Amino acid sequence: FHDISMGQMCGKLILISWRQPDIPALARKLGCGPYEGCPTLYNPGAFDEAWQIKYVYDPPKTLAPERDDVSAERGKGGFSKHPKWTVFGNVVNLNFDP
């Protein structure tokens, strides 16, 4: 999880194979819940689905020259120096079944 949170996995693919009933909990721990597109339950009869979780990284911006770190952090102008992650999830049917 450390490499993911630090942005070191940007542009890379990670494949995780897990017990089906545990996939929703794993997705939530990775930051993907129903609002991000990951279901809360796994369909026990589905053997041809893949869950995709995509992280979009917005790197920190440079602070405006006329602002200092404190005023920018308090929302008084400038840009945030902290990164922002957006998580998107979806379930893809691979159509293995005839």
C-alpha positions in Angstrom: 0.0 0.0 0.0 2.9 2.4 0.6 4.0 2.4 -3.0 0.4 3.1 -4.1 0.0 6.0 -1.6 3.3 7.6 -2.6 2.4 7.5 -6.3 5.2 5.0 -7.2 2.8 2.8 -9.0 1.5 5.4 -11.5 1.3 4.0 -15.0 1.7 0.4 -13.7 -0.7 -2.5 -13.5 -1.2 -4.5 -10.4 -3.0 -7.9 -10.5 -4.4 -9.2 -7.2 -6.0 -12.6 -7.0 -8.2 -13.0 -3.9 -11.0 -15.2 -2.5 -14.2 -13.9 -4.1 -16.1 -13.0 -0.9 -13.2 -10.9 0.3 -12.9 -8.7 -2.8 -15.3 -6.0 -1.7 -13.5 -5.5 1.6 -10.2 -5.4 -0.1 -11.5 -2.9 -2.6 -12.7 -0.7 0.3 -9.3 -0.9 2.0 -7.8 0.3 -1.3 -10.2 3.3 -1.2 -12.8 2.0 -3.6 -16.4 1.8 -2.3 -19.8 2.2 -3.9 -19.4 5.9 -4.5 -16.2 5.2 -6.5 -17.8 2.4 -8.5 -16.9 -0.8 -6.5 -19.9 -2.9 -5.4 -20.4 -3.8 -1.8 -21.0 -7.4 -2.5 -19.4 -9.9 -4.9 -21.8 -12.0 -7.0 -20.9 -15.6 -5.9 -22.0 -17.0 -9.2 -19.8 -14.8 -11.3 -16.5 -16.4 -12.4 -15.8 -14.2 -15.4 -15.6 -10.8 -13.8 -12.6 -8.6 -13.1 -12.7 -5.7 -10.7 -10.7 -2.7 -11.9 -9.5 0.0 -9.6 -7.8 3.0 -11.1 -6.0 5.7 -9.2 -5.7 9.2 -10.7 -3.0 11.3 -9.1 -3.0 15.1 -9.1 0.5 16.1 -8.0 1.0 19.0 -5.7 1.0 22.5 -7.2 3.6 25.1 -6.6 2.5 27.8 -4.2 1.7 31.2 -5.6 4.8 33.4 -5.1 2.9 36.0 -3.0 1.6 33.4 -0.6 3.3 31.5 2.1 2.6 27.9 3.2 0.5 28.9 6.2 -1.9 31.2 4.2 -2.2 28.6 1.4 -3.0 25.8 3.9 -5.7 28.0 5.5 -7.4 28.5 2.1 -6.4 32.1 1.7 -5.0 31.7 -1.8 -2.2 29.9 -3.5 -2.4 26.2 -4.3 -2.3 23.1 -2.1 1.1 21.5 -1.7 -0.6 18.1 -0.9 -1.3 15.5 -3.5 -4.8 14.4 -4.2 -5.9 11.0 -5.3 -9.1 10.2 -7.1 -10.2 6.5 -7.2 -12.4 5.0 -9.9 -13.7 1.4 -9.9 -15.7 -0.8 -12.1 -16.5 -4.5 -12.7 -15.7 -5.8 -16.2 -17.4 -8.9 -17.5 -14.8 -11.0 -19.4 -17.4 -13.2 -21.1 -15.7 -16.5 -20.4 -19.1 -18.3 -20.1 -20.8 -19.2 -23.3 
